[in-house]
Amino acid sequence: MSPAITLAAGEASEHRTLIISLFAVFVVATLGITVWAGRQTKDAADFYAGGRQFSAFQNGLAVSGDYMSAASFLGIAGAIALFGYDGFLYSIGFLVAWLVALLLVAEPLRNSGRYTMGDVLAYRMRQRPVRTAAGTSTIVVSIFYLLAQMAGAGVLVSLLLGITSDAGKILIVALVGVLMIVYVSIGGMKGTTWVQMVKAVLLIGGTILITFLVLLKFNFNISDLLGTAAENSGKGAAFLEPGLQYGATGTSKLDFMSLGIALVLGTAGLPHILIRFYTVPNAKAARKSVNWAIGIIGGFYLMTIALGFGAAALISQEEIIASNPSGNTAAPLLALHLGGVDSAWGAILLATISAVAFATILAVVAGLTLASSSSFAHDIYANVIKKGKATEKQEMRAARLATIGIGAASILLGALARDLNVAGLVALAFAVAASANLPTILYSLFWKRFTTQGALWSIYGGLIVAVGLVLFSPVVSGDPKAMFPDVDFAWFPLKNPGIISIPFGFLMGWLGTVLSKEEPDAAKYAELEVRSLTGTGAH
């Protein structure tokens, strides 16, 4: 362990009471919010959509809280600290993606559905097969995304409490899993939304503080900051230019293109973002909430420049990598260095920023779990297993049981993914969402001829190819930073499958429709078109 990390752990142990108190305050406060919200949750509309009572600003804040995950705070800061310009490309991709969500998805989806993506597809197609496909896809994408949050939680709390053993890190992942099960089971969408709003305020506040302290250190001269970061990185001018991570070979350039496509198209297919559009009273509020989210998220991603390059300027590459091979602890370590490695102020700043990052993880984890458990209960249980005859009480019980199952799966997989870069893991979730969900949503909303077979081929085709390519990629094996570094069954050379799987999802949706013998219901499409554009008859 490097001297700085030893000091970080030492400072953490000296101020263990402060650190545990900050974590406990946040957990207790959010559990209080969750219990309060749980008492307001009377029916399925409250559990799934918060009673559709949130304003555009509140939902915009909650969307920001849901979107600015461990990948944003920990993963991007680490990627920039290690790879400079190439790391910042994550920030650009995550932000630009919102234009697709705003222009193509937010308003028509809010008008067309009720609680889940499956509602939109089932409106003009055969209910049971498309709801099964939508529910399956939602759960798979959510679990990919949950992996990143779990990995971030394990790394973060381990740094704070000086835990170095694998068993200790797995225990932390399990603790986060248990907390998320409690949040969703008790609070539903209302509790989750309030937790996300509180977290968004804390995250923006913490990031503004770190950005201010970094700029103060360099007399608000961004040129000095970048120059020092380039020099301290040991890579010189190359640190500020494209190609450090993605330009060395033809394969890495392809990997970058694949990553960019996945990031830009993925947001509009993410289940935990899509369900947020149902928490506002109408489509106008959904559109306004996306505008608020773009403003808040844009400001945050601009500040990741200070987080990442600040870490590169003030901490050596060896220290960052020694703490976590993928750089996930760069932001908390930056807080420690800004306050003074051997000072109480440094420990306080480290504990505060880490508590904010932990809040980030818990809030996003709750949103993801709610999206997947809602889809299981509403799409698969109520409409497929019970054939639309389930009572609201039965549906909500199924959602709570699904939460436990999804939580258990996430804990198990999160333990395996604890050493991977969380931004890279989230990019995989984006690729799967853009491959399976986005083609189906766009075809369903805008293509009159689209059929049930097209929807099934699109979802399952995109899903199977995206997940299959990930399983046989360097993310899982054949790389020192892979999930299973000691074995090698990676024949697909790219770390992100988007460049293959996203066009494949669109192709399969088109091919399935063209080859289908089913006659699309023109009247139903006309009804959906009017409803999606005007909001007439929307819930």
PyMOL commands that set and color helices and strands:
alter all, ss='L'
color gray80, all
select helices_A, chain A and resi 3-14+16-40+44-52+56-67+70-83+85-112+117-122+127-161+166-217+222-233+236-240+250-269+271-279+283-314+317-323+330-339+344-385+392-416+422-446+452-471+498-514+522-534
alter helices_A, ss='H'
color red, helices_A
deselect
rebuild
show_as cartoon
